[in-house]
Amino acid sequence: MADVTEVTEEQNARGLDIQRYLSVARRRHMHFLIPLLIGWLAVWSAGWILPATYKSATLILVERPTMPKNFVEPNINEDLQDRLQSITQQILSRTRLLLIIDKLHLYDGGRRKITPDDKVERMRKDIGVELVHDAHNEEITAFRITYTAHDPHQAQRVTSELADLFIDENLKVREQQSKDTTKFIENQLENARATLAEQEARVRDFQGKHQGELPTQQASNLQILSGLQAQLQTEQDALSNAKQQGVYLESLIEQYRAFRSAPRTADGAPTDLPAIDNQLEKLKSKLADLSAHYTDNYPDVRNLRAEIAKTEKTRGDLQAGLKAMSKGTKQSDDGAAMGNAGNAPQLQQESQLRANQAEVKNREQAVANLKLRVNEYQGRLNQEPANEQQLADLTRGYEQSKANFDDLLKKKDASEMATSMEQMQQGERFKVLDPPSLPLKPYFPNRLKLCGVGLGVGLALGIVVVGGFEMMDDRLHSEKGIKDLLPVSIISEIPVVLVPSEEQSYKERRMLGWATAAIVAATILAGSAFSYLHD
């Protein structure tokens, strides 16, 4: 038993040898040839049963714009692949395809009536769009349109129709996109114009409300304030002098009033006359001090000179009156005349006092007005930093709006030029490079190719059948197999002795096998040659 197991394992280790294959081929050649022929005939016949379809193709070149981009920049999407996808979706839409189907009467020859939706789906499957890139595979230079139909002329007509649709649709899409871009920029420009006008109105209103308080007027405000302060100082000085003059005139009138009852000297002069001289000396001393520091045109110098002149005139008038009073008689007529002459200087001083009081009032009003104006301009200067910040914010918004408006205006002009270029068909265009072909050879089925496929199917089927019969056959067909199964060595062999009838039967089977092989081979070669010549 152990010896039989070892023999079996040795046999499995050796596997099938060539002699065994040849032996199987001699015994099972009919089991191999008939399935081979059947498999090949099935596939080959299918190639003739299936309806032939023809594919027509056209190559469309993508022509770049004739106008250089340095002169006119396109205002549409430059991604050709995206635009082709969009155009393809539009052309493959149900409405477009139904128009072509109805126009060319497509898919009407079948036995059963199909719905329009089924026709559209079939046509979509029959249409093909293939992109052609450049050598670097970076840019689309062309694309190929194909259509498959059972009639070659119909395939050519549909392909031509599709090519025209792609060319026309590209022009329409580019022109429409260009117009839409221009329209969008125009709308944005109108919005920017309205915003700019609003910003201008805000700046104008702010400048109107803060007239005199703007940063640009700071220098003039400072200059005006400096002049007002100098004028205020002059008015205050003049007011002070006028008040001093009033006090002086009041004291002088009191002196006149006291003159009548004051004791006199031997020559008739009043004892208070030296007070006027003392006042005059003080004024002259003050004038000398001011003249040492200022010119004669300085306001205080001019006022002081006028005051000295008035004092000297008053002193002269007083002396003249006193002399007239000292020479008067005691007669009533002459006494009345001298009384009037003595009262004349006093009346004149009272008149000057009233004028001085009016001057003081006017100068006080002028000083008050000047203080109001000084406070007004100081308020303007104090308000200028806040106004400058607000105006800067308004101006910044205005400048941004103006820059946006100018940019949109330039884009609008460029977009209008691009739209005009598209309307003149000077932009990117599609041009038929290869007209739709008339297919003379079926695209499907490829009968010569199916011959090869059928041969492979037949070979596989024959091998499977032979293998199946061998597996089911438990007989021994070779001496080697018998020797491998026997546990002892064979000492002698008995040769096979065939009778004439058996020899004749063996020859007939061999002749039949070769004849069958020749018929199968001839059939396959003839079928392949016929398919080749027919296609």
Residue pairs with C-beta under 8 A, 6 or more apart in sequence:
3 487
4 485
4 487
7 484
7 485
7 487
8 484
10 484
11 484
19 478
19 480
20 478
23 477
23 478
24 466
24 470
25 32
26 513
27 477
28 466
28 469
28 470
29 513
29 516
29 517
30 512
30 513
30 516
31 462
31 465
31 466
31 469
32 462
32 463
32 465
32 466
33 462
33 513
33 516
33 517
33 520
34 462
34 516
35 458
35 461
35 462
35 464
35 465
36 458
36 459
36 461
36 462
36 520
37 458
37 520
37 523
37 524
38 458
38 461
39 454
39 457
39 458
39 459
39 460
39 461
39 462
40 451
40 454
40 455
40 457
40 458
40 523
40 524
40 527
41 454
41 523
41 527
42 454
42 457
43 450
43 451
43 453
43 454
43 457
43 458
44 447
44 450
44 451
44 454
44 527
44 531
46 445
46 450
47 445
47 446
47 447
47 450
47 451
47 531
48 447
50 444
50 445
51 150
52 150
52 442
52 444
52 445
53 148
53 149
53 150
53 442
53 443
53 444
54 148
54 149
54 150
54 151
54 152
54 155
54 439
54 441
54 442
54 443
55 146
55 147
55 148
55 155
55 439
55 443
56 146
56 147
56 149
56 152
56 155
56 156
56 158
56 159
56 436
56 437
56 438
56 439
57 144
57 145
57 146
57 159
57 434
57 436
57 437
58 144
58 145
58 159
58 160
58 162
58 163
58 432
58 434
58 435
58 436
58 437
59 132
59 142
59 143
59 144
59 432
59 433
59 434
60 142
60 143
60 144
60 145
60 163
60 166
60 167
60 430
60 431
60 432
60 433
61 141
61 142
61 430
61 431
61 432
61 433
62 80
62 140
62 141
62 142
62 143
62 428
62 430
63 428
63 429
63 430
63 431
64 428
65 72
65 74
65 421
65 426
65 427
65 428
66 426
67 421
67 426
67 427
72 414
72 417
72 418
72 421
73 414
73 418
74 178
74 418
74 421
74 427
74 428
75 177
75 178
75 181
75 182
75 414
75 415
75 418
75 419
76 174
76 177
76 178
76 181
76 418
76 422
76 427
77 83
77 177
80 140
80 428
81 131
81 140
83 170
83 173
84 129
84 131
84 140
84 143
86 173
87 166
87 169
87 170
87 173
88 129
90 96
90 169
90 173
91 97
91 162
91 165
91 166
91 169
92 124
92 127
94 116
94 117
94 120
96 165
97 119
97 120
97 123
97 124
98 116
98 119
98 120
100 106
100 123
100 158
100 161
100 162
100 165
101 107
101 116
101 119
101 120
101 123
103 161
104 154
104 157
104 158
104 161
106 119
106 123
106 149
106 154
106 158
107 114
107 119
107 122
107 123
114 122
126 147
126 148
126 149
127 145
127 146
127 147
127 162
128 144
128 145
128 146
128 147
128 148
129 143
129 144
129 145
129 146
130 143
130 144
130 146
131 140
131 143
132 140
132 141
132 142
132 143
132 144
133 139
133 140
133 141
134 140
134 141
142 433
145 159
145 162
145 163
145 166
146 159
147 155
147 158
147 159
147 162
148 155
148 443
148 444
149 155
149 158
152 438
152 439
152 440
153 438
155 439
156 436
156 437
156 438
156 439
157 436
159 436
159 437
160 435
160 436
163 432
163 436
166 430
167 429
167 430
167 431
167 432
170 428
170 429
170 430
171 422
171 425
171 429
174 422
174 427
174 428
175 419
175 422
175 423
178 415
178 418
178 419
178 422
178 427
179 419
181 415
181 418
181 419
182 412
182 415
182 416
182 418
182 419
185 408
185 411
185 412
185 415
186 412
188 408
189 405
189 408
189 409
189 412
192 401
192 404
192 405
192 408
193 405
195 401
195 404
195 405
196 398
196 401
196 402
196 405
199 394
199 397
199 398
199 401
199 402
200 398
202 394
202 397
202 398
203 391
203 394
203 395
203 398
206 390
206 391
206 394
207 214
207 391
210 383
210 387
210 391
212 221
212 380
213 380
213 383
213 384
213 387
214 384
214 387
214 391
215 384
215 387
215 388
215 391
217 380
218 381
218 384
221 377
221 380
221 381
221 384
222 381
224 377
225 374
225 377
225 378
225 381
228 370
228 373
228 374
228 377
229 374
231 370
232 367
232 370
232 371
232 374
234 299
235 363
235 366
235 367
235 370
236 367
237 299
237 300
237 303
238 299
238 303
238 363
239 360
239 363
239 364
239 367
241 300
241 303
241 304
241 307
242 356
242 359
242 360
242 363
243 360
245 307
245 310
245 356
246 353
246 356
246 357
246 360
248 279
248 307
248 311
249 349
249 352
249 353
249 356
250 353
252 276
252 314
252 349
253 346
253 349
253 350
253 353
255 272
255 275
255 276
256 318
256 345
256 346
256 349
257 346
258 272
259 270
259 272
259 322
260 342
262 270
262 271
262 272
263 271
264 270
264 271
265 271
267 326
268 322
268 323
268 325
268 326
269 322
270 322
273 318
273 319
273 322
276 311
276 314
276 315
276 318
277 315
279 311
280 308
280 311
280 312
280 315
283 304
283 307
283 308
283 311
284 308
286 304
287 301
287 304
287 305
287 308
290 298
290 300
290 301
290 304
291 301
294 300
294 301
295 301
296 302
310 352
314 345
314 349
317 344
317 345
317 348
318 345
320 345
321 341
321 342
321 344
321 345
322 342
324 338
324 341
324 342
325 338
325 341
325 342
328 334
328 335
328 337
328 338
329 335
329 338
418 427
421 427
441 535
442 535
446 535
447 531
447 534
447 535
448 528
448 531
448 532
448 535
450 531
451 524
451 527
451 528
451 531
455 524
476 482
476 485
479 493
483 490
498 506
